Amino acid sequence: MQSEHTPSASQSKPKRSARTAKSKQQNWTLDDFVVPEEEGKLRFHDLDLPDEVMQGVQAQGYQYCSPIQALALPESLQGMDITGKAQTGSGKTAAFLISIITDLLDYPIQGPRRLGTPRALIVAPTRELVMQIASDADQLTRFTDVQVRQLVGGMDFEVQQKQLQKTHVDILVATPGRLLDFCRRGHVNLRETEVLVLDEADRMLSMGFIPDVRAIVRQTPKKQDRQTLLFSATFSEQILRLAEQWTFEPVHIEIEPENVAADTVEQHFLSVSSFDKYRVLLNSLKAANFERAIVFANRRHVTRELAERLQRDGVSSALLSGEVAQQKRVKTLERFRSGETPVMVATDVAGRGIHVDGVSHVYNYDLPEELEDYVHRIGRTGRAGASGVAISFASEDDAFLLPDLEQLLGKAITCEPVPEELLQG
């Protein structure tokens, strides 16, 4: 759903002047990127984006806007504030990045720039999500001179500080705690921030980051003097109040979860006893024809035990949870992304940052205690129109969650008996 809104005079951008910047790849033109018009679909060609951005869009394999992109981009490109209800995997990251990059190219700053003073700031709750957003930004800016930097906890402070001191920063992507640390030490100044993105606001609320986010927002220009894009998978009363405080006359956009993942993900619920869960998981992984699989559990110690047992039983697997050192988590994700380690065992907080193509299977070893996390979990597969399979174990410990999950999904859940061959061994 998209609310109707007329841009106010204070927020409307001036009409774009003719662009003079040239693509780094001089022999590329828009004629090299042909996408036919298709009824009911918005092409990136239809948005009057700079050639350098279009070249990055083509390099990423994009052709038509996803639903969130089709609703958000026409508004955000005009400078409107956005509050967006959308899951991970919906394409919202590319939506706000394309808008930011276009703005930076259309309105360049002349003359010298102060170090550590970003023009665009993106705040996200987890290190993995920040690193994924920064990676996406690097790809979309590869044919421009836009500078992207990231700040995350668990990584060497001095290394990140030196990165900031190398050159000016255009887009800064950060977790709340590490960003505040840099601000308090005087290494980052947010007074000239033109665009502020708050991603996964509900997750920042549940993780207790809102006081830090408030402190960050206070250091940016007044909401009338910046563009704010706030995204959340859910909009509780508290998130709505925060959105009202931080945004100025926003356009509200909603993309329902079932439009994002359910159509492309085949969902199964197995009635399995707690005693049999590991055996069923092991046999299922050995029998399934998968490229990459993610196993979710609710507790760190359970994910650790699962990863160790699977490894001992001949299934190449790795652990991704908050107890794993950050450097190791980065290497683990890279091995998973490359296919070297085909099975990842993860908690929900760590799993939010897994944006990897080719994940064909997701296993919910435990049903999530926060039911919205179910949508996030299965959203790790079935991405970008690909098909995927989600298998959830409903045991005596968590089957009571099923009625509420049915209400969230808007459809009945049928628990299937475990196939006999998965109980062998």
C-alpha positions, 0 to 999 in steps of 0.5 A: 500500500502506498499513501498519497502525498504531495511533495512540500516545497521545502522537501522537493528537489530542484529539477536535475540539470543535465549530467556531465559526469562520465562513466569510468568505462568510457565505451559503455552507453545505455544502448548496451543495456536493453530491457524491453517494456513489460506491462505491470513492471517498472524498469530502471530505465524508466527512473532517469538514473545516471548512466554510471548507476545504470551500468552498476544496475546492469552489472548486478543483473537487475532489469525490472524493479522489485515491488518495494523498489517500484514503490520507493524509488520514484518517491525517494528520488524526489527527496521524499522521506520513506517509511517502508514495511518490507522483509529482507530479500525484498530488494529494499537495500538496492532501493535505498542505495540506488536513490542515495547514489543518484542523489550524490551524483546529481548534486556533487559537492565542489571543493575540499571535503572534511574527512569523516563527514559522510553525505549519506549514513546507513545504520543497521543492527548487525555486523553481517548486515552492515557488511552486506549493505557495504558490499552491495554499495561497492558493487553499485558504485563501481563505475563512479567515484563514490566512496563507501566505508563501513564501521562495525564492532568486533573489527580492529578500531585503528584499521577502520580509523585509517580507512576513514582517514584515507579519503572523504566518505560519501556513504557510511554504513555502520552498526550503532555502537561502533558509530557512536564510538567514532563520533564520541572520539571525533573521528566521524561528524554527522552534521552534514548528513544529507540522507539517513537510512535506518534499516531493520528498525524493529530488529534494532528495537528488539536488540536494545539499540534504540538509545544509541540510534536516538543519540546518532539521529540527534547528531544529524541535521533536523529531519526537515533538512535531511532525507530519512528512509526507515525500513522495518519488517514490522511496525509496532506502536513503538516503531510508529512513534519512532518513525513519526519522530525521525521522519518528515511527512513520509510516504508509507510503503508496505510490502507484505511478507507473503509477497516476498518469499512464500510464493517461491519457497516450498514450506514443510512442517514435520512433526518430530520428537525432540529425541529424533530431531538431530537424526532427521536433520542429518538424514535430510541433509544427506538425502537432499540435493542442495547447493547451500543450506542454512540450519537455524536454532534459537540458542547459541549452545544448540547451534554450536553442538549442531555444527560440531555433530554434523561435522563429525557425521560427515556433513561439512558445516560451520557455525555463525553466531554471536559467540564467534569472533568477528574475523572468523565470522567473515571468513566463515561467510566467505566459505559459505558464499563460495560453496566450500562449506555448504551448510551454515548453522546460525542463530537469528541475529547472525542469520539476518546478515546472510544474503547469499544466492544459491541457498536452496534449503532452510531448516528450522531446527527450532521454531523461532520464539519471535514469529516474525523471524520465521519470515526472515529465516525462510527469506534466506532461500527463494531469493531473487525469484529462485525457488527454495525449500523450508523445512521446520521441525515442530516438536513437543517443545515448540508446537504451541507456537503454530497457531500464532504462526498460522495467523501471521502467515494467513494460512493453515499449517499442516504438520506432516509425519516424518518419512520413515527413511529419515528416522533410520540410523 
